[in-house]
Amino acid sequence: MENQEERLRQEILADARKKAERIAAKADTEREQALQQFKQEHEQKRQSHLAEVRQEAARQVRSIQNSIGMEIRRRWLNKREEAINEFFQTVLSQAGECSGKRRQESLCFLAEEALQALSTGAYLVECAKADAALVTEDWLFERAIAVLGDKGRSCAFSVNPRQEISGGLRFQARDGSLSFDNTYRNRLNDLRDILRRRLAEE
């Protein structure tokens, strides 16, 4: 009797141990799975965070590069503009200092070019004070006939030397309807604008 009870007790204990082992094994498996899932989720979050950090870093790098590029271009454009202005100021000074036959030929060309564009009329002509001895009403009348032929005889001129004009001629119709600025400064300003446009196209 005692042996049967002992055997039954042993069987119950053995069965309990097996169940306990299965429960423990299952718990270990679930714990391992949970740990793996946690690690996986943690790694995914870490990778996601790293991706966000990389994207933000890349965005900041692009922003910095763009800012640097814009600053470099701004400084380059400023330097280019300074160089252009300095160059044309030098040319204007040299043109204003031109004298003798070259000066006369230049004024003759500028006068005839303006009259070709304006045609006949009565004009106030402004010139540099240094050119007042050459740019007379008679001289302008000769230029008008040279360009316009007999039509040029209907032209009339009055001359007004100006201190601020370094060279060249400025024509203004007496009724204010027409004007033609052929001063050295204005011609050089036109050339400067052309140069700027061409440089901008490169």
C-alpha positions in Angstrom: 0.0 0.0 0.0 2.7 2.3 0.9 4.6 1.4 -2.2 1.6 2.3 -4.4 1.3 5.6 -2.6 4.9 6.3 -3.1 4.8 5.4 -6.7 1.7 7.6 -7.3 3.5 10.4 -5.5 6.5 10.0 -7.6 4.4 10.0 -10.8 2.6 13.1 -9.7 6.0 14.8 -8.9 7.4 13.6 -12.2 4.4 14.9 -14.1 4.6 18.2 -12.2 8.3 18.5 -13.0 7.6 17.9 -16.7 4.8 20.5 -16.7 7.1 22.9 -14.8 9.9 22.3 -17.3 7.5 22.9 -20.2 6.2 26.1 -18.6 9.8 27.2 -17.9 10.9 26.3 -21.5 7.9 28.1 -22.9 8.6 31.1 -20.7 12.2 31.1 -21.8 11.1 30.9 -25.5 8.6 33.7 -25.0 11.2 35.7 -23.1 13.7 35.2 -25.9 11.1 36.1 -28.5 10.2 39.2 -26.6 13.8 40.1 -26.3 14.4 39.5 -30.0 11.3 41.6 -30.8 12.5 44.3 -28.5 15.9 44.3 -30.1 14.4 44.3 -33.6 12.1 47.2 -32.8 14.9 49.0 -31.0 17.1 48.5 -34.1 14.4 49.7 -36.4 13.8 52.8 -34.3 17.6 53.4 -34.1 17.9 53.0 -37.9 14.9 55.2 -38.4 16.4 57.8 -36.1 19.7 57.5 -37.9 18.0 58.0 -41.2 16.3 61.1 -39.9 19.6 62.4 -38.6 21.3 61.7 -41.9 18.5 63.4 -43.8 18.7 66.4 -41.6 22.5 66.5 -41.8 22.2 66.3 -45.6 19.7 69.1 -45.7 21.9 71.3 -43.5 24.9 70.5 -45.7 22.9 71.4 -48.8 21.7 74.6 -47.1 25.2 75.5 -46.1 26.5 74.7 -49.6 23.8 76.8 -51.2 24.5 79.7 -48.8 28.2 79.5 -49.5 27.6 79.3 -53.2 25.3 82.3 -53.1 27.8 84.3 -51.0 30.6 83.4 -53.3 28.5 84.4 -56.3 27.4 87.6 -54.6 31.0 88.6 -53.8 32.1 87.6 -57.3 29.4 89.8 -58.9 30.3 92.7 -56.6 34.0 92.3 -57.6 33.1 92.0 -61.3 30.9 95.1 -61.0 33.7 97.0 -59.3 36.1 96.0 -62.0 33.7 97.0 -64.8 33.0 100.4 -63.2 36.7 101.0 -62.6 37.6 100.0 -66.2 34.9 102.3 -67.7 35.8 105.1 -65.4 39.4 104.9 -66.6 38.2 104.8 -70.2 36.0 107.8 -69.6 38.9 109.7 -68.1 41.1 108.8 -71.0 38.4 109.7 -73.5 37.9 113.1 -71.8 41.7 113.8 -72.0 41.8 112.9 -75.7 42.7 116.0 -77.8 43.8 117.2 -81.2 42.8 115.5 -84.4 41.5 112.4 -82.6 39.2 114.6 -80.6 37.9 116.4 -83.6 37.3 113.2 -85.5 35.4 111.7 -82.5 33.2 114.8 -82.2 32.6 114.8 -86.0 31.5 111.2 -85.9 29.2 111.7 -82.9 27.6 114.8 -84.3 26.9 113.1 -87.7 25.6 109.9 -86.0 23.1 112.0 -83.9 21.9 114.0 -86.9 21.5 110.9 -88.9 19.2 109.5 -86.2 17.3 112.8 -85.5 17.1 114.2 -89.1 16.2 117.9 -89.6 15.1 120.2 -86.9 16.1 122.9 -84.5 18.4 121.7 -81.7 20.1 122.7 -78.6 23.5 121.0 -78.6 25.5 120.6 -75.3 29.2 119.9 -75.3 32.2 120.0 -73.1 33.6 123.5 -72.4 36.9 122.3 -73.8 35.2 121.7 -77.1 33.3 125.0 -77.4 35.8 126.4 -79.8 35.2 123.6 -82.3 31.5 122.8 -81.7 30.0 126.0 -83.2 26.7 126.6 -85.0 28.6 126.7 -88.3 30.4 123.5 -87.6 27.2 121.7 -86.7 25.5 123.1 -89.8 28.4 121.6 -91.9 27.8 118.3 -90.2 24.1 118.4 -90.9 24.7 119.0 -94.7 27.3 116.3 -94.7 24.8 113.8 -93.4 21.4 115.0 -94.6 22.4 116.8 -97.8 20.2 119.7 -98.8 17.7 118.8 -96.1 20.4 119.7 -93.6 20.1 123.3 -94.6 16.8 123.5 -92.7 18.6 122.6 -89.4 19.2 125.2 -86.8 21.5 125.0 -83.8 22.4 126.7 -80.6 25.3 125.5 -78.5 25.5 125.3 -74.7 28.9 124.2 -73.3 28.5 122.3 -70.0 31.1 121.8 -67.2 29.8 118.3 -66.3 30.3 117.0 -69.9 33.8 115.6 -70.4 33.3 114.9 -74.1 30.9 114.1 -76.8 27.6 115.8 -77.7 24.0 115.9 -76.4 21.3 117.0 -78.8 17.9 118.2 -77.6 15.1 119.3 -79.9 14.0 122.9 -78.9 10.4 121.7 -78.6 11.5 118.8 -76.4 10.2 116.1 -78.7 13.5 114.5 -79.5 16.9 114.0 -77.9 20.1 112.1 -78.6 22.7 111.7 -75.9 26.0 111.0 -77.6 28.3 112.1 -74.8 31.3 109.9 -74.0 29.7 109.0 -70.6 26.4 107.8 -72.2 28.1 105.9 -74.9 30.3 104.1 -72.4 27.3 103.4 -70.2 25.6 101.7 -73.2 28.8 99.6 -73.7 28.9 98.8 -70.0 25.3 97.5 -70.1 26.1 95.4 -73.2 29.2 94.0 -71.4 27.1 93.1 -68.3 24.5 91.3 -70.4 27.1 89.3 -72.2 28.9 88.3 -69.0 25.5 87.3 -67.5 24.9 85.0 -70.5 28.2 83.1 -69.9 
